[in-house]
Amino acid sequence: MTGPHPPRRARIAFSDSAAEQLEKITGEAEIHALDRTLVVISVDPEIGRPVAAHTTGPQLRRYTDELEAVRVLYFVTALRTVGVVAYIEV
């Protein structure tokens, strides 16, 4: 008999502005850095710090991966989808 399954990763979706940013990435190092950061967020969507905002929708969050020097702005939906708004190289 096997143990309980680990929690499923959150689905990642990109806003139009984030998708435009992705299209401009050309370097392997940038792709790796962003990919690693998105994996961290998909495993634990609550890892980021809330960004102060006065909205009725999902809370905007930011996560900074110090190792990869990448910051991601995102929100988490009720269905555990991570909506990436933007990423910033730190």
C-alpha positions in Angstrom: 0.0 0.0 0.0 1.4 3.4 -0.9 1.2 6.6 1.2 -0.8 9.7 0.4 -0.1 11.5 -2.8 1.8 14.7 -2.6 -0.2 17.8 -3.4 -0.6 18.6 -7.0 1.2 21.5 -8.5 -0.7 24.6 -9.3 -1.4 25.3 -12.9 0.5 28.3 -14.3 -1.3 30.8 -16.6 0.2 34.0 -18.1 -1.5 37.4 -18.5 -1.0 39.1 -21.9 1.7 41.3 -20.6 3.6 38.4 -19.0 3.2 36.4 -22.3 4.8 39.3 -24.2 7.7 39.3 -21.8 8.2 35.6 -22.3 8.3 36.1 -26.1 11.3 38.4 -25.6 13.4 35.9 -23.6 16.2 34.6 -25.7 18.9 33.5 -23.3 19.1 29.9 -21.9 20.0 31.3 -18.5 16.9 33.6 -18.4 14.7 30.7 -19.4 16.2 28.4 -16.8 15.9 31.1 -14.1 12.2 31.8 -14.8 11.4 28.1 -15.1 13.0 27.3 -11.8 11.1 30.2 -10.1 7.8 29.0 -11.6 8.3 25.5 -10.3 8.8 26.9 -6.8 5.6 28.9 -7.1 3.6 26.0 -8.6 4.6 23.7 -5.7 3.7 26.3 -3.1 1.6 29.2 -4.5 1.4 30.9 -1.1 5.2 31.3 -0.9 5.1 34.9 -2.2 4.4 37.9 -0.1 1.1 39.8 -0.6 1.3 43.1 -2.4 -0.7 45.8 -0.8 -3.8 46.4 -3.0 -7.4 47.3 -2.6 -9.2 44.9 -4.9 -12.1 42.5 -4.6 -10.3 39.8 -6.7 -7.5 37.5 -5.8 -4.6 38.9 -3.8 -1.6 40.0 -5.9 1.6 38.4 -4.6 5.3 38.7 -5.3 8.0 36.1 -5.0 11.7 36.8 -5.4 14.1 34.0 -6.1 17.4 35.4 -4.7 19.4 32.6 -6.3 18.1 33.2 -9.8 17.6 37.0 -9.3 14.0 36.8 -10.6 10.9 38.4 -9.2 7.4 37.2 -10.2 4.2 39.0 -9.6 1.2 36.7 -9.6 -2.1 35.8 -8.0 -3.7 32.5 -7.1 -7.3 31.7 -8.1 -9.8 29.7 -6.0 -9.1 26.8 -8.3 -5.3 27.0 -7.5 -4.3 28.4 -10.8 -1.3 30.8 -10.6 -1.9 33.8 -12.8 1.5 35.3 -13.7 1.2 39.0 -14.2 4.9 39.9 -14.8 8.4 38.9 -14.1 11.3 41.1 -13.3 15.0 40.4 -13.4 16.4 41.7 -10.1 
